[in-house]
Amino acid sequence: MDCIGRLAAVDQPADRIRVLRVIARLNVGGPALHVAYLSRGLAERGYDTTLVAGDVARGEESMAFVAESEGVEVVRVAGLSREIAPLRDLVAAARLAREIRRTEPDILHTHTAKAGAVGRLAALLAGSARPRVVIHTYHGHVLRGYFGSLGTWLFRAVERAFARGTDVLVAVSPQVRDDLVEIGIAPGRRFAVVRLGIDLEPRVATTVDRAQARRQLGIAPGRFVVGWFGRMTAVKRTDDLIDALVALRGRGVDACLLLVGDGTDRERLELRAKELGVARDVFFLGYQKDVARWYAVADAVVLTSVSEGTPVTIIEALAAGRPVVSTNVGGVADVVRDGVDGFLVEVGDTAVMAARLAEIAADPALGERLGQAGRERVLRRYAVARLVDDVDRLYRALLEGTSRASTSR
């Protein structure tokens, strides 16, 4: 959608609060869902939100349809994208500064690393039109393990500088906050933790006919199905999925792997599955708009990532009543309680991951117990209503603080 729009009309009463929300791209993943549900929910609390997004990268699928289904229109800023391109980023910041001057928001709230940098630079470029409040949400971060030593030092220095000019830094889990504090981005007192909020029920509908969905793929009733959902990129360590499957089958489990998603690593994964002799046991489904039926097919859901913020896939898996076996990274431990909702393993330890999956395969009652414990917890913990409550309180407290500051001068 290339038109300029906003959740509510410009000529709303003056007492409504104007928010400019910026995200680098509305690609498949938790941040896109988060900003769409948050923007829609805040409209009922007296907020007019302009949602700004950049370009989805080549090979990625867009989730703009979620925002549109929630009645949230999107302002496209050409040149705003995930890739680092200094000249293009400066142009995007200038365009965003014009949008700030045009909409005169009370609050600028950026989401994800690239949008955070471009958006907060735009706030500086806007001069006297700078919003009263500037907030940035870390849905994870790229400040550890993504770049070489020089690149990491540079990006941390830039992030520290932007953090000093930000009123509140928001982390989606205590673990993400603690990691950012540890690497010196800002002191802990500068952070607020606001967990994701997702409309889970339609995405994990438990009324799906599981047996029919399995028959559609030609999966025999007794096979143990391991599901994975996400982008096939380096940070997800998707090679480990194939290795874990080989190890699981080596334990005598008649298992297959269901891969829901796409990305730059898909071709290599298909080749690896052939090389290891499990090509017939791996189902590459590609990007799927309707994920509920595939959660229903899975007996357990895995995550092999080396870095995460709060992965929506494991929240959705637990909401669908599926046990999770995941690497213990980022905010995963805030979602999965080891031995209660699923199991946590170290990055790259595919042997232990296979062992945990084998436990679930051998004891269906265990899988049922883990999945149900997770479902009961995440439906409350990651509800959209809770997210909107949290952010509404944060926004109003910050605006009240700036009002007091202005009247005291």
N, C-alpha and C positions, 0 to 999 in steps of 0.2 A: 504494500500500500504506500504510494508515493505522495499522497496529499498531506498537507499540514492540518492537524486537528488537535483536539484536546478532549479530555473526558467531560468537561462542562464548558459552556459558552463563556466568551470573554466578558460579556456584560452581566456577570453574576453580581449579587449584592457585595458591597465592599467588605463585609465582615467575613466573607469566605476566605480561606487561606490558600494562596497560590503556591503550588509546588512544581518545580522543574525536575523531573526524574530522568537520569541519564544512564544508559547501559550501552556497552560497546556494540553488542549485537544480540538479537533475539534468536540465538541458535538453540538446539536441543539441549536442555539441561535445567537445573534448578533455578538459576538466576532469572531466566526468562519467565518461568512460572511465577516466581516470587514477585517480580515487579508488576506483572499483570494482575494478580489477585490483590496485591496491596493497593494498587491504583484504584481498582474498582471498589474495594472495601472502604477506602478513605473518602470516596465521593459521598457516601451516606453520613459522614461525620463532619461535613462542611469544608471539604478540600476540593479545589479544582486542580487537577493534575495534567500537566503536559508531559507525555512520555516520549523521550528522545532516544533513538537507537541508530546505530550505524549499519554497516554492511555485513551480511553473513558471508563468511569466506567460501571460496570455491570448494565444492565437495561437501559442504555442511548443509543440513536441512534447517529450515526456518520454523520457529514456533510462534511467529507473529499471529497465527490463527487463534492462539489462546487469548492473546490480548484482544483481538477483534471479537471473539466470542463473548468476552467479558464487557464489551462496549467501550473498550479503550482504544482510541485512535493513536496513531504513532507519527511523530515528526521524524522524518529521515534526514540525517545530516551526512551528506556525502563525504567520504574520506575517513569517517570515524570507523575504525575496524580494529581487530585484534592485533594485526601485524604492526611492528614498529617501523615507522617511516617518518623521520623528523619533519620534513617539509610538509608532507600530507597531514601530519598530526597538527602542525601549526595552523594550517588552513582550516582544519576541522574545529580547532579551538576558536579561531576568529569567527567562524560561522555560528558556533554555539554561543559566543559572546553576543552576537547580534540577536540570537534567540532570547538570551537573558534580557537584553535591553527592550526587546519587543514585548515579552510576556510579563516582565517585572515581577518575578516570583519572590515570595517571602522566604522560601526555602529552596536551596539547590541540594539534591540528594543524588549522589553518584553511586553506581554499583559496578563491581568488577574493576580490575586493575587499570586497564587502558582508559575506560571511561572516567575513572577517578583522576588520572593524570590530566587528561584533556579537559575534563569538566572543571577541575579546580584551577587550571590555567585560564580557562575561559572566564571564570569568576574574577580573576585578577584583571584580565583584559577588558572586562565590562566597566571598570572604573567605578564611578559613583552609582552605577546600576547594580553593583554587587549585591546579591541577596543578603538579607539580614542574618540568615543561618546557612552554614555549609556543612553537610554531613557526607561521609563516605562509608559505604559498607564493603567489608572484605568478605567475599564469598569463598575465600581460600586466598592463596597468594602465590606469586612466582618469585619470591625473594629468597628461596632456599632450594638448591638442587637443579634449577632450570638452566642457568647460565654458567660460564666460566667464572673464575675468581674476580677478574676485572669487571665483567658485566654485572655480577652480583653486587659488588661494591658500589657501582654506579647507580644501579636501580634502588638499592637501599638508601643511598644518599638523597636521591630525588624524592623517594617516598617519605623520608624523614622531613624534608623541607616542606612538602605539601601537607604533611600531618600537622606541622606547627600552625598552619593557617586554616585548619579545619576545626569547627566547633566541637564535634563529637565524631569519634571513630567507632564504627559498629562492626562487631564480629558475629558470625552466625553460630559460633559455639565457643565455649570457654577454652577449648584446646587451640582454636585459631587465634583467639586473643592472647593466650599465654605464649604462643610461638612468636607472635609479632612483638610482644613485650621483650621476649628473650633476645631477639635479634636487634633490639634497640630502636624500633620504629617510633614508639612513644611509651610513656609510663602507663601502667595499668589503669590509673585513675582517669585517663583520657578516653577509655573504651566503655562502651555499653555492649552487652550481649543481647542480641535479638535473634532468636532462632527462626528458621524458615517457616512459612505458612503456606500450605498447599491444599487445594480442593481435592482430597484424596479419593473420595467415594467414586466419582465417575471414572477415574483413571485405574482403579483396581477393583471394579465391580465384581462382587463375589457370586453373582448369578450366572457367570459364564459357564457354559457346558464344557467342563474339562475333558471329558472322554471324547467328545466330538472334535475339540480342538487338537487333541493328540492324534486322532484318526486322520485328520486333515494333513498332518505331517508324516503319517505312516509310522508313528511311534507305538510300539507294542505296549499293552496295558502294564506289564510288569517292569518296564525299563525305568531306571532312575534318571530323571532329567535335571540337569544343572543349567540354570538360566543366568545370562549376563546381559546387561542393558547399558548402552552408553556409546561413546565415540571411540572409534578405533584409532587412538593416537598414542604416542610414546609414553605419556604420563600415566596411561592406563595399564601399561605393561601387559598388553594382550597376549604376548607370546606365552606368558605364564598360564593363561587359560588352557592352552593346548597341552602344556606340560602337566598341569594338574589333572586334566582328563586322562592322559596316558597313565599317570601314577594311580589314579582311581581305578581304571580298568585293570591295571596290574594287580590290584588288590582283589580282583575277582568280582567287581561290581559291574553289572551290565548297564553302563552309564552312557549317556549322550549329552552333548553340549548344545545349548540353544543360544545363538548370538543375535541379539536384537539391537541393531544399530549399524552404523557405517563409518567410514573414515579412511584416512590415507594408508592405514596399515592393513586394510582388508585383503588386498592381493597377496601380501606377504604371509598373512595368517592362513589363507587358503592353501598356499604352497607348503607351509609348515605342517598343516594337517595331513597333507598328502605324504610328505616326507616321513612323518612319524606313523603312518599307517592308520590314521583315524578319520580320514576324510569322510567316510560314510557315517561317522558318528557325530559329525559337527554340522549343524544346521545354520547356515548364514541367511538370516531373514531380512537383512538390510533395515533401513529406517521404517518404523511402523508408527503411524499416527495413533492407532488404537493398541495400547499396550496391555490392557486388562486381560485379554484372552491368553497372552503369552506368560504373564505372571501365573495365570491359572494352570498352565501346562507344566510349569516348573515344580520340582519337589524341593529345591533349594536354590538360592540365588547367591552368586559369588561376586566379589570385587577384588581385583588384583592391583589396584592403583598404587603408585609411589607417592602421590600427593592428592589430597582432596580438601575441600572445605567441609560442607555437609552434603554428602551425596544423596540426591533425591531418589536414586534407584533403590537404595537400601531402605529408605523410608517407605517407598511404595511397596517394596517386597514385603516388609513387615505388615503394612496395612492390608496387604492381600493374604496375610496369614502364612507367609513363606519364611522359613528360617534362613538366616544369612551367615555366610562364612566370608569374612573380609579381612584385608590387610588392616593393621592398626595404625592408620595415618590420619592426620588432620582431625576433623570433627567426627570421625567414624565412631569413636568410643562414646560420644555423646548420644549416639543413636542406638548402637548395639551393645548390650551388656553381655560380656563374655560368659557363656554358660547359661544365660537366662533367655535372651532373644536369638542367640546364635553363637558363633565363635570368632575370635580375633586371632590372627596369625601375623607373623613378621613378613615384611616385604620380601618377595622372592622365594619364600619357603613353601614351594609347591608340594613337597612331601607331606608336611603337616596339614596343609589345606586339603590334600586328598584324604588324609587320615580322618579329619573332621567330617568331611563329606561322607566317608565310608560309615562313620558312626550313625549319621542320620539315615543313610540308606538301609543299614541293618536294623534300625529301630524306628519304624514309621511313627510310633507314639511319641518318640522324642522330638521328631520334626514337627509334629502337630503341636506339642506343648511349647516348643520354642516360638513357633510362628504365632500362636494365639497370644502368648505373653507379649510379643512385640506389637501385635495388632491393637491390643487394648491400650497400650501406652502411646503409640505414635498418633493414633487418631485424635487424642486430646492434645498431645504435646506440640504437634505441628499443624494445628487447625488454623484456618485463615482468620477466624474471629479473634483468636489469641494474638496473631501477628498484628492485626489492625489495632487492637487494644494497646499493645506494646508501643507501636510506632506513634499512635495518636498521643499517648502520654508523653513520649519523648519530644515530639514536635512542639506540643503546647508548653512544656516546661522550658524548652530552649527559647521559644518566642517570648514567653513571659520574662525570662532572664534578660533578653536583649531590650525589652521594653523598659524594665527597671533600670538597666544601665543607661539608656538614653535619657530617662527622666531625672537621673541622679547627676547628670553633667550640668 
